């Protein structure tokens, strides 16, 4: 079990959060895909995490699932048909 990390409250805590990820040797990527937040993305074994830092709060999403490699292109097409919308 890892040492607990501090729960960030808002954008002011982003550097502390990044330093705690570094202390755990977790590689991360910073991203800006919205005008009102900065995102920190990282991957754990079996889990991808996206943390969004806003002026007044944070939100995060995590994605788990099969990390297997596939070569069935029909599966790729089904994934696109099911999970993509250009609306």
Secondary structure, DSSP 8 states (H G I E B T S, - for coil): ---------SGGGHHHHHHHHHHTT--EEEE--STT-EEEEEEETTEEEEEEE-SS-EEEEEEE--------HHHHHHHHHHH----
